[in-house]
Amino acid sequence: MDRNTIIGLTLMFGIMMAWFAYMTPSQEEMERMREERRVQDSIRAVQAETGFLPDDIDELPGARITGRTPDREQVLEQMGIFGVTTVADTVFYTVETPFYTAIFSNVGGGPVEFTLNRFNKWDGTPVQLIADTSRSAYSIGFLSAQNYNIETNQILFAQTNYGTGTTLQRDGLQNHELSYVLELEDGSRLVKTYRFNAINYDIILDIEFDSIEQHMGDRNIEFGWKSALNTTERSRASEALYSAAYVYSGGVLEEFNLSSAGREESIITGSVDWLATKTKFFTQIIKPENPGTGAIVTSEVTGDASSELTDHIYTTALRTRVPDSGVLRMHLYVGPLEYFTIREFAANAYEMVDVGYRLLNWFSRPFVRWVVLPVITTLGDWTGNYGIAIILFALLIKIALYPLTKKSFESMAAMRELQPEMKAIQEKFKDEPQKQQEATLKLFKKAKVNPLGGCLPNLLQLPVLVTLWKFFQNAIEIRGESFLWASDLSAPDVILNLPFEIPFFGDFVAGFVLLMTAAMVVQMRVSGQGGAANPQMKILQYVFPVMLLFIFNRFASGLSLYYLVYNVLSIGQQFMINKKIDHVKMMEGIDKKKAREMEKEQKAETKKALNAKKGK
């Protein structure tokens, strides 16, 4: 890398930083956007409290009335016989298990809040997954015989639960049922029965169509999740990168994720095994007892995808038919994306977690499933601290990759020793590139050095390093786990808040990232990269680590901790290899000195013998 190249890269970096600084919103603009968001949230809250239905009004025929928001009575008028109900009051029912606390409403006959008892948000408050809604997150949609679009989450059901009171506490192994009934004027009914247990996040929902099919246009229905999932991490924009909807159909998992503002509706045809929406660490899944006939996925991004104020909304609906038995069974999951938890619900659901780039999934997924997760969780349980578990895991990975890194380090060390001779060749044949190349190849052959010997072992390590890069950013296993000054290994370990924001870097400084950067500088110096033998490359000792400092600062501290330990171990390994090479050189020097002395002594003895012979 010559001086002109360095100047060019520096100018490019400066221009890029200036552009991002110019494009970053000012504090006044950020405050204005926050105020607009606060107003919109207040409007939603008022509408929820007053019984207005702002979310899906546009989808109901004739429901849009200029100048005012339709109330519940106006909406029900658009449902024909399904809008006639004798239930007038909203009733809530709370279900508590060791895993979650769910609040159900008879408006739609389903959950309106779902709080996970074992997880907290970044601010310490419990994780409540269902975004603001005044009615059931689950809804059954179909076309009535009167040609009305029916959504059951618009209708008041009658609640019938086995037991007394308004709260169920479930600590034992027994199942408990909670039922909601929609009974029409002629006695036909739609019954939704939820079954809960105390051992996992699974919920069974049986939907019974009791003579109500006569009021339906046909037996086709859509069962969907109508609410967005709440964000749970400090940075909404960062979490949004991993928010998406998924459909598992025909043995293939299809992902739906918008990267820019807009709204898209995707229709999937064919057999559907399950469908889901998720955030970075949590998900809701709908899995029918029998595969569905299709699915509908709605994706919406309300603004700039990189803005903290943008909403990322994903909803899903399963298309299926009412069976001849009249009872449709659904398996529901609302909970964490933990491998050992979610695999019991759907064996392939963990594929929603990003653990590697698409081209490397053939390696990344089995490696994470059969090696990384069992080892990390076992070490975490054994040590009682996932920070220590990450350190031990880095040591194990270093041991496993030792043959490759050893070969790479030895090759780099050998190339470093040849730098003076290579430089001499470059000077001698600076105007003759072909002769320069031939002389260099002869030098490599004479020294028995492979110039690619340092690259190939690194390429073989690449799938492992890239997989771990992705895994530590998305592993809920380290979420909320603390180590030293890091309160959450799945988030940055902030040690200093800045009064301004630096493009790419953020408005804070992370601790493990600084240590990792320092360790990388030391490693490059020890390995001889950018060393004195090649002064023009010396700047790489600092440019590359600083680039990684900018990249890693906003990543999970568990990831930075892993690479910090890995780099420290690499420094120790390089020291040992360098020492070994120096020792070999020293021994070679001693052997040559001894050989010269022996040759000198031999010549002296020969001369002495000749002189003696002449004297006789």
Phi, psi and omega per residue, in radians:
M1 nan 1.942 -3.110
D2 -1.495 3.119 -3.066
R3 -1.112 -0.681 -3.132
N4 -1.110 -0.693 3.114
T5 -1.107 -0.762 3.134
I6 -1.075 -0.766 3.129
I7 -1.093 -0.722 3.132
G8 -1.083 -0.813 3.123
L9 -1.090 -0.696 3.135
T10 -1.108 -0.761 3.118
L11 -1.110 -0.738 3.118
M12 -1.068 -0.754 -3.139
F13 -1.117 -0.726 3.133
G14 -1.124 -0.737 3.118
I15 -1.118 -0.733 -3.127
M16 -1.109 -0.759 3.139
M17 -1.122 -0.693 3.125
A18 -1.134 -0.702 3.130
W19 -1.101 -0.774 3.131
F20 -1.173 -0.626 3.093
A21 -1.116 -0.665 3.130
Y22 -1.193 -0.655 -3.069
M23 -1.424 -0.318 -3.122
T24 -1.196 2.267 -3.141
P25 -1.070 2.550 3.082
S26 -1.291 2.962 3.128
Q27 -1.060 -0.660 3.131
E28 -1.132 -0.740 3.119
E29 -1.133 -0.716 3.111
M30 -1.096 -0.715 -3.136
E31 -1.168 -0.677 3.104
R32 -1.111 -0.726 3.124
M33 -1.158 -0.661 3.092
R34 -1.106 -0.681 -3.139
E35 -1.155 -0.716 3.089
E36 -1.068 -0.722 3.123
R37 -1.144 -0.710 3.140
R38 -1.086 -0.693 3.114
V39 -1.112 -0.782 3.139
Q40 -1.088 -0.707 3.102
D41 -1.105 -0.669 3.128
S42 -1.134 -0.686 3.118
I43 -1.100 -0.769 3.118
R44 -1.059 -0.731 -3.124
A45 -1.106 -0.742 3.128
V46 -1.121 -0.738 3.136
Q47 -1.107 -0.652 3.125
A48 -1.163 -0.721 -3.108
E49 -1.213 -0.550 -3.075
T50 -1.562 -0.052 3.096
G51 1.547 0.052 3.083
F52 -1.205 2.740 -3.087
L53 -2.121 1.336 -3.036
P54 -1.353 -0.334 -2.937
D55 -1.207 -0.858 -2.983
D56 -2.067 0.340 -3.053
I57 -1.035 -0.694 -3.072
D58 -1.116 -0.363 -3.108
E59 -1.448 -0.204 -3.094
L60 -1.641 2.283 -3.098
P61 -1.030 2.248 3.040
G62 1.241 0.164 -3.050
A63 -1.500 -0.228 -3.100
R64 -1.456 2.069 -3.118
I65 -2.138 2.120 -3.074
T66 -1.100 2.318 3.005
G67 1.640 -0.215 3.113
R68 -2.734 2.795 3.141
T69 -1.561 2.294 -3.132
P70 -1.126 2.471 3.069
D71 -1.611 -3.135 -3.028
R72 -1.062 -0.690 -3.114
E73 -1.097 -0.709 3.141
Q74 -1.141 -0.650 3.124
V75 -1.171 -0.766 -3.108
L76 -1.121 -0.457 3.097
E77 -1.110 -0.401 -3.118
Q78 -1.522 0.161 -3.080
M79 -1.996 0.042 3.115
G80 1.080 -2.300 -3.097
I81 -1.107 -0.459 -3.133
F82 -1.350 -0.212 3.095
G83 -1.576 -0.055 3.120
V84 -1.617 1.961 -3.113
T85 -2.400 2.522 3.121
T86 -1.588 -0.113 -3.131
V87 -1.541 2.263 -3.078
A88 -2.034 -0.415 -3.033
D89 -1.776 2.552 3.038
T90 -1.513 2.248 -3.099
V91 -2.155 2.338 3.118
F92 -1.944 2.602 3.135
Y93 -2.431 2.302 -3.082
T94 -1.842 2.274 3.083
V95 -1.988 2.126 3.137
E96 -2.038 2.207 3.018
T97 -2.234 3.016 3.086
P98 -1.059 -0.327 -3.044
F99 -1.756 -0.554 -3.057
Y100 -2.683 2.831 2.979
T101 -2.184 2.016 -3.064
A102 -2.033 2.378 3.067
I103 -1.873 2.129 -3.140
F104 -1.827 2.604 3.116
S105 -2.196 2.591 3.077
N106 -1.390 -0.059 2.998
V107 -1.369 1.659 -3.054
G108 1.630 -0.245 3.112
G109 1.108 1.006 -3.132
G110 -2.938 -3.067 -3.055
P111 -1.325 2.466 3.028
V112 -2.013 -0.275 3.022
E113 -2.472 2.537 3.112
F114 -2.527 1.758 -3.055
T115 -1.811 2.244 3.123
L116 -1.545 2.107 -3.012
N117 -1.268 -0.358 -3.035
R118 -1.816 0.147 -3.096
F119 -2.394 2.492 3.062
N120 -2.081 2.735 3.011
K121 -1.308 3.075 -3.115
W122 -1.064 -0.472 -3.114
D123 -1.591 0.106 3.085
G124 1.630 -0.154 3.121
T125 -1.449 2.689 -3.102
P126 -1.090 2.638 3.094
V127 -1.330 2.027 3.063
Q128 -2.019 1.961 -2.894
L129 -1.443 -0.525 -3.041
I130 -1.436 2.131 3.124
A131 -1.155 2.881 -3.023
D132 -0.811 2.117 3.091
T133 -2.740 2.583 3.121
S134 -1.838 0.116 -3.121
R135 -2.565 3.042 -3.010
S136 -0.938 2.386 3.058
A137 -1.236 -0.445 3.077
Y138 -1.678 2.475 3.141
S139 -2.543 2.563 3.041
I140 -1.841 2.175 -3.132
G141 -2.038 2.437 3.100
F142 -2.824 2.975 3.096
L143 -1.727 2.192 -3.118
S144 -1.379 2.903 3.116
A145 -1.111 -0.398 3.088
Q146 -1.531 0.145 3.091
N147 1.218 0.553 3.035
Y148 -1.743 2.509 3.008
N149 -1.419 2.027 -3.077
I150 -1.835 2.289 2.973
E151 -2.182 2.052 -3.021
T152 -1.180 -0.330 3.115
N153 -1.313 0.026 3.017
Q154 -1.641 -0.118 -2.936
I155 -1.964 2.504 3.064
L156 -1.444 2.160 3.064
F157 -1.718 2.826 2.983
A158 -1.628 2.260 -3.113
Q159 -1.518 2.288 3.044
T160 -2.344 1.885 -3.136
N161 -2.100 2.645 3.135
Y162 -1.513 1.922 -3.066
G163 2.281 -3.024 -3.105
T164 -2.175 2.877 3.103
G165 1.428 -2.935 -3.092
T166 -2.072 0.176 -3.114
T167 -2.393 2.369 3.051
L168 -1.998 2.172 3.038
Q169 -1.913 2.097 -3.004
R170 -2.065 1.754 3.114
D171 -1.907 -0.351 -3.125
G172 -1.566 -2.981 -3.078
L173 -1.584 -0.161 -3.079
Q174 -1.214 2.567 3.024
N175 -1.384 2.717 3.080
H176 -2.350 2.536 -3.088
E177 -2.000 2.513 3.038
L178 -2.350 2.172 -3.033
S179 -2.108 2.580 3.029
Y180 -2.247 2.381 -3.053
V181 -2.175 2.288 2.957
L182 -1.925 1.956 -3.107
E183 -1.963 2.190 -3.136
L184 -1.531 3.050 -3.036
E185 -1.044 -0.578 -3.082
D186 -1.554 0.108 3.107
G187 1.606 -0.129 3.064
S188 -1.208 2.604 -2.985
R189 -2.394 2.688 2.952
L190 -2.139 2.057 -3.039
V191 -2.049 2.234 3.074
K192 -1.969 2.076 -3.108
T193 -2.100 2.086 3.118
Y194 -1.724 2.437 3.092
R195 -2.138 2.201 -3.074
F196 -1.989 2.747 3.007
N197 -2.417 3.073 -3.059
A198 -1.907 0.233 -3.030
I199 -2.003 -0.159 3.111
N200 -2.866 -2.972 -3.088
Y201 -1.608 -0.013 -3.056
D202 -1.234 2.416 3.034
I203 -2.257 2.321 3.076
I204 -1.759 2.287 3.097
L205 -2.097 2.100 3.025
D206 -1.813 2.200 3.122
I207 -1.943 2.000 -3.084
E208 -1.819 2.159 3.085
F209 -1.762 1.711 -3.057
D210 -1.729 1.613 3.134
S211 1.118 0.117 -3.082
I212 -1.442 -0.205 -3.135
E213 -1.039 -0.462 -3.124
Q214 -1.135 -0.352 3.131
H215 -1.725 0.100 3.117
M216 -1.808 2.597 3.135
G217 -1.116 -0.702 3.040
D218 -2.718 -2.972 -3.077
R219 -1.597 0.111 3.128
N220 -1.452 2.316 3.106
I221 -2.377 2.910 3.005
E222 -2.170 2.207 3.086
F223 -1.968 2.025 -2.998
G224 -2.371 2.836 3.017
W225 -1.686 1.983 -2.974
K226 -1.668 -0.189 -3.069
S227 -1.832 2.574 3.011
A228 -1.275 2.839 3.056
L229 -1.614 2.430 3.099
N230 -1.226 2.559 3.004
T231 -1.378 2.688 -3.040
T232 -2.248 -0.205 -3.043
E233 -1.772 2.886 -3.066
R234 -1.045 -0.796 -3.137
S235 -1.702 1.914 3.106
R236 -1.146 -0.677 -3.105
A237 -1.145 -0.711 3.117
S238 -1.170 -0.733 3.132
E239 -1.147 -0.576 -3.102
A240 -1.101 -0.427 3.107
L241 -1.046 -0.464 -3.078
Y242 -1.857 0.014 3.099
S243 -1.407 2.382 -3.073
A244 -2.953 3.043 2.999
A245 -2.056 2.675 -3.074
Y246 -2.425 2.554 3.024
V247 -2.317 2.192 3.094
Y248 -1.778 1.907 -3.028
S249 -2.448 2.290 3.095
G250 1.069 0.563 3.132
G251 1.348 0.162 -3.123
V252 -2.181 2.346 3.088
L253 -1.662 2.079 -3.130
E254 -1.842 2.286 -3.097
E255 -1.824 2.484 3.095
F256 -2.189 2.011 -3.084
N257 -2.578 2.168 3.108
L258 -1.603 2.336 3.134
S259 -1.822 -0.032 3.124
S260 -2.534 2.938 -3.079
A261 -1.078 2.470 3.123
G262 2.596 -3.101 3.139
R263 -2.440 2.302 -3.138
E264 -2.322 2.493 3.025
E265 -2.095 2.179 -3.106
S266 -1.993 2.353 3.136
I267 -1.988 2.183 -3.127
I268 -1.938 2.289 3.112
T269 -1.952 2.684 -3.135
G270 1.873 3.108 -3.086
S271 -1.133 2.266 -3.139
V272 -2.095 2.129 -3.135
D273 -1.462 -0.704 3.072
W274 -2.861 2.851 3.101
L275 -2.531 2.729 -2.994
A276 -2.737 2.829 2.868
T277 -2.197 2.661 -3.104
K278 -2.630 2.768 2.911
T279 -1.829 -2.723 -3.088
K280 -1.184 -0.723 -3.016
F281 -2.092 -0.140 -3.015
F282 -2.322 2.797 -3.063
T283 -2.679 2.823 2.900
Q284 -2.219 2.389 -3.065
I285 -2.254 2.430 3.002
I286 -1.998 2.088 3.137
K287 -2.208 1.906 -3.132
P288 -1.247 2.632 3.082
E289 -1.037 -0.713 3.049
N290 -2.060 2.446 -3.071
P291 -0.914 2.510 3.100
G292 -1.381 3.084 -3.103
T293 -1.736 -0.048 -3.134
G294 2.956 -3.040 -3.134
A295 -2.728 2.751 3.041
I296 -2.209 2.247 3.123
V297 -2.113 2.216 3.082
T298 -1.958 2.207 -3.136
S299 -2.105 2.342 -3.132
E300 -2.526 2.290 3.027
V301 -2.139 2.122 -2.950
T302 -1.476 -0.162 -3.112
G303 -2.893 -2.714 3.104
D304 -1.044 2.154 -3.047
A305 -1.092 -0.397 -3.125
S306 -1.561 -0.041 -3.104
S307 -1.480 2.483 3.095
E308 -1.206 -0.262 -3.061
L309 -1.700 -0.048 -3.098
T310 -1.436 2.401 3.056
D311 -1.627 2.386 3.063
H312 -2.026 1.904 -2.978
I313 -2.042 2.147 3.100
Y314 -2.232 2.246 3.089
T315 -2.271 2.660 -3.104
T316 -2.349 2.660 3.065
A317 -2.494 2.308 3.103
L318 -1.593 2.263 3.031
R319 -1.632 2.286 -3.137
T320 -2.722 -3.118 3.139
R321 -2.125 2.576 3.047
V322 -1.203 2.141 -3.104
P323 -1.221 2.909 -3.141
D324 -1.077 -0.499 3.131
S325 -1.222 -0.327 -3.127
G326 1.467 -0.009 -3.122
V327 -2.083 2.148 -3.139
L328 -1.927 2.197 -3.102
R329 -1.900 2.326 3.076
M330 -2.138 2.471 2.998
H331 -1.827 2.195 -3.050
L332 -2.022 2.527 3.102
Y333 -2.409 2.208 3.023
V334 -2.321 1.860 -3.046
G335 -3.138 -2.822 -3.050
P336 -1.404 2.773 3.072
L337 -1.590 0.894 3.055
E338 -1.475 2.277 -3.060
Y339 -1.037 -0.884 -3.050
F340 -1.255 -0.222 3.074
T341 -1.604 -0.843 -2.991
I342 -1.368 -0.420 -3.114
R343 -1.159 -0.414 3.102
E344 -1.257 -0.441 3.135
F345 -1.469 -0.832 3.099
A346 -2.595 2.097 -2.989
A347 -1.008 -0.552 -3.073
N348 -1.831 0.192 -3.092
A349 -1.195 -0.449 -3.124
Y350 -1.191 -0.198 3.092
E351 -1.142 -0.233 3.066
M352 -1.218 -0.365 -3.131
V353 -1.429 2.260 -3.104
D354 -1.387 1.903 -3.132
V355 -2.096 0.195 3.130
G356 2.975 2.817 3.099
Y357 -1.252 2.669 -2.992
R358 -0.938 -0.711 -3.104
L359 -1.178 -0.339 -3.108
L360 -1.859 0.086 -3.087
N361 -1.068 -0.483 3.109
W362 -1.033 -0.516 3.109
F363 -1.734 -0.756 -2.984
S364 -1.092 -0.800 -3.035
R365 -1.148 -0.877 3.089
P366 -1.143 -0.593 3.131
F367 -1.111 -0.768 3.109
V368 -1.175 -0.763 -3.052
R369 -1.190 -0.723 -2.993
W370 -1.788 -0.245 -3.116
V371 -2.124 -1.072 -2.982
V372 -1.102 -0.955 -3.082
L373 -1.081 -0.849 3.113
P374 -1.052 -0.711 -3.099
V375 -1.219 -0.828 -3.114
I376 -1.073 -0.830 -3.110
T377 -1.177 -0.652 3.101
T378 -1.134 -0.785 3.106
L379 -1.130 -0.673 3.109
G380 -1.112 -0.752 3.110
D381 -1.183 -0.663 -3.082
W382 -1.221 -0.769 -3.101
T383 -1.525 -0.387 -3.091
G384 1.378 0.114 -3.129
N385 -2.606 2.164 -3.080
Y386 -1.326 -0.328 3.027
G387 -1.153 -0.807 3.075
I388 -1.120 -0.656 3.124
A389 -1.063 -0.703 3.129
I390 -1.148 -0.695 3.116
I391 -1.086 -0.817 3.132
L392 -1.149 -0.648 3.125
F393 -1.135 -0.724 3.093
A394 -1.060 -0.678 3.104
L395 -1.113 -0.756 3.132
L396 -1.126 -0.730 3.111
I397 -1.117 -0.696 3.126
K398 -1.103 -0.714 3.111
I399 -1.129 -0.759 -3.120
A400 -1.118 -0.622 -3.116
L401 -1.623 0.092 -3.045
Y402 -0.959 -0.803 -3.139
P403 -1.005 -0.675 -3.137
L404 -1.261 -0.805 -3.122
T405 -1.178 -0.603 3.115
K406 -1.079 -0.825 3.127
K407 -1.071 -0.725 -3.131
S408 -1.138 -0.822 -3.114
F409 -1.129 -0.706 3.120
E410 -1.111 -0.705 3.126
S411 -1.119 -0.749 3.129
M412 -1.140 -0.680 3.124
A413 -1.139 -0.712 3.120
A414 -1.128 -0.722 3.104
M415 -1.112 -0.615 3.124
R416 -1.115 -0.678 -3.135
E417 -1.183 -0.443 -3.121
L418 -1.544 -0.061 -3.075
Q419 -0.984 -0.789 -3.141
P420 -1.047 -0.754 -3.139
E421 -1.187 -0.659 3.103
M422 -1.126 -0.672 3.122
K423 -1.153 -0.658 3.111
A424 -1.129 -0.689 3.100
I425 -1.115 -0.739 3.130
Q426 -1.076 -0.684 3.126
E427 -1.211 -0.688 -3.079
K428 -1.202 -0.688 -3.088
F429 -2.035 0.680 -3.045
K430 -1.137 -0.401 3.116
D431 -1.795 0.098 -3.122
E432 -2.291 1.429 -3.053
P433 -0.997 -0.650 -3.090
Q434 -1.185 -0.774 3.103
K435 -1.161 -0.620 3.103
Q436 -1.071 -0.739 3.132
Q437 -1.163 -0.742 3.132
E438 -1.105 -0.730 3.141
A439 -1.167 -0.665 3.124
T440 -1.138 -0.754 3.123
L441 -1.107 -0.686 3.084
K442 -1.098 -0.669 3.108
L443 -1.104 -0.770 3.117
F444 -1.083 -0.716 -3.114
K445 -1.176 -0.727 3.134
K446 -1.135 -0.707 -3.136
A447 -1.456 -0.078 -3.114
K448 0.997 0.845 -3.133
V449 -2.055 2.315 3.063
N450 -1.712 1.994 -3.096
P451 -1.081 -0.374 3.097
L452 -1.628 0.049 -3.082
G453 -1.100 -0.443 3.111
G454 -1.518 -0.354 -3.080
C455 -1.510 -0.807 -3.054
L456 -1.035 -0.828 3.095
P457 -1.049 -0.616 3.103
N458 -1.163 -0.659 3.103
L459 -1.133 -0.643 3.119
L460 -1.193 -0.480 3.090
Q461 -1.379 -0.350 -2.972
L462 -0.941 -0.815 -3.141
P463 -1.004 -0.656 3.130
V464 -1.173 -0.840 -3.072
L465 -1.157 -0.698 3.126
V466 -1.178 -0.703 3.122
T467 -1.074 -0.788 -3.133
L468 -1.197 -0.564 3.055
W469 -0.992 -0.806 -3.139
K470 -1.298 -0.741 -3.048
F471 -1.044 -0.852 -3.067
F472 -1.185 -0.333 3.069
Q473 -1.402 -0.372 -3.006
N474 -2.161 0.156 -3.063
A475 -1.483 1.979 3.093
I476 -1.229 -0.299 3.133
E477 -1.047 -0.512 3.135
I478 -1.768 0.019 3.141
R479 -1.182 2.262 3.132
G480 1.396 -0.038 3.124
E481 -1.501 2.366 -3.087
S482 -1.857 2.705 3.073
F483 -2.763 2.180 -3.070
L484 0.908 -2.130 -3.107
W485 -1.517 -0.142 -3.141
A486 -1.440 2.078 -3.130
S487 -1.449 -0.345 -3.122
D488 -2.592 1.951 -3.081
L489 -1.238 -0.189 3.087
S490 -1.609 0.015 -3.125
A491 -2.252 2.875 3.105
P492 -1.085 2.514 3.105
D493 -1.622 1.459 -3.031
V494 -1.219 2.143 3.063
I495 -1.966 -0.232 3.130
L496 -2.655 2.166 3.054
N497 -1.616 2.327 -3.132
L498 -1.682 2.594 3.124
P499 -1.371 0.055 -3.130
F500 -2.563 2.931 3.134
E501 -1.929 2.307 3.104
I502 -1.740 2.218 3.128
P503 -0.923 2.419 -3.108
F504 1.287 -0.622 -2.996
F505 -1.515 -0.788 -3.104
G506 1.925 -2.967 -3.121
D507 -1.932 0.487 3.127
F508 -2.663 2.951 3.074
V509 -2.106 2.277 3.138
A510 -1.679 2.479 -3.023
G511 -1.276 -0.933 -3.086
F512 -1.103 -0.489 3.131
V513 -1.175 -0.703 3.097
L514 -1.083 -0.791 3.127
L515 -1.126 -0.696 3.121
M516 -1.091 -0.730 3.126
T517 -1.108 -0.772 3.109
A518 -1.077 -0.736 3.129
A519 -1.109 -0.616 -3.136
M520 -1.216 -0.672 3.085
V521 -1.072 -0.801 3.131
V522 -1.079 -0.745 -3.126
Q523 -1.076 -0.735 -3.131
M524 -1.163 -0.615 3.107
R525 -1.206 -0.738 -3.122
V526 -1.154 -0.671 -3.112
S527 -1.360 -0.168 3.091
G528 1.551 0.065 3.128
Q529 -1.256 2.168 -3.108
G530 1.280 0.416 -3.082
G531 -1.404 -2.986 -3.056
A532 -1.152 -0.452 -3.137
A533 -1.152 -0.335 3.131
N534 -2.464 1.341 -3.022
P535 -0.992 -0.554 -3.106
Q536 -1.144 -0.390 -3.125
M537 -1.629 -0.050 -3.047
K538 -1.053 -0.534 -3.108
I539 -1.110 -0.416 3.130
L540 -1.112 -0.413 3.084
Q541 -1.015 -0.452 -3.044
Y542 -1.980 -0.613 -3.090
V543 -1.101 -0.887 -3.086
F544 -1.105 -0.863 3.092
P545 -1.043 -0.644 3.128
V546 -1.176 -0.647 3.067
M547 -1.057 -0.768 3.124
L548 -1.183 -0.545 3.070
L549 -1.037 -0.764 3.122
F550 -1.168 -0.682 -3.095
I551 -1.232 -0.764 -2.996
F552 -1.439 -0.308 -2.956
N553 -0.998 -0.598 -3.089
R554 -1.746 0.149 3.122
F555 -1.568 3.043 -3.134
A556 -1.063 2.403 -3.141
S557 -1.163 -0.469 3.068
G558 -1.080 -0.635 3.094
L559 -1.156 -0.798 3.136
S560 -1.132 -0.680 3.103
L561 -1.081 -0.755 3.140
Y562 -1.045 -0.861 -3.097
Y563 -1.244 -0.511 3.029
L564 -1.051 -0.898 -3.135
V565 -1.107 -0.733 -3.124
Y566 -1.071 -0.720 3.134
N567 -1.206 -0.695 3.103
V568 -1.075 -0.745 3.089
L569 -1.132 -0.629 3.101
S570 -1.143 -0.641 3.094
I571 -1.079 -0.809 3.116
G572 -1.071 -0.719 3.128
Q573 -1.119 -0.732 -3.134
Q574 -1.157 -0.658 3.087
F575 -1.029 -0.781 -3.129
M576 -1.112 -0.740 -3.137
I577 -1.163 -0.740 3.110
N578 -1.082 -0.717 3.136
K579 -1.112 -0.701 3.129
K580 -1.121 -0.758 3.133
I581 -1.133 -0.742 3.106
D582 -1.079 -0.668 3.131
H583 -1.146 -0.743 3.120
V584 -1.084 -0.743 3.117
K585 -1.099 -0.730 3.138
M586 -1.084 -0.789 -3.141
M587 -1.122 -0.662 3.087
E588 -1.105 -0.691 3.105
G589 -1.115 -0.730 3.116
I590 -1.107 -0.754 -3.132
D591 -1.095 -0.713 3.125
K592 -1.153 -0.679 3.122
K593 -1.123 -0.775 3.112
K594 -1.078 -0.720 -3.141
A595 -1.086 -0.705 3.124
R596 -1.149 -0.722 3.124
E597 -1.125 -0.761 3.133
M598 -1.116 -0.688 3.120
E599 -1.130 -0.681 3.124
K600 -1.147 -0.766 3.122
E601 -1.105 -0.714 -3.132
Q602 -1.110 -0.719 3.109
K603 -1.109 -0.708 -3.140
A604 -1.115 -0.742 3.136
E605 -1.155 -0.696 3.117
T606 -1.099 -0.787 3.129
K607 -1.082 -0.735 -3.137
K608 -1.108 -0.714 3.135
A609 -1.143 -0.693 3.124
L610 -1.138 -0.747 3.124
N611 -1.092 -0.724 3.137
A612 -1.114 -0.673 -3.131
K613 -1.160 -0.692 3.106
K614 -1.141 -0.635 -3.119
G615 -1.153 -0.532 3.114
K616 -1.272 nan nan
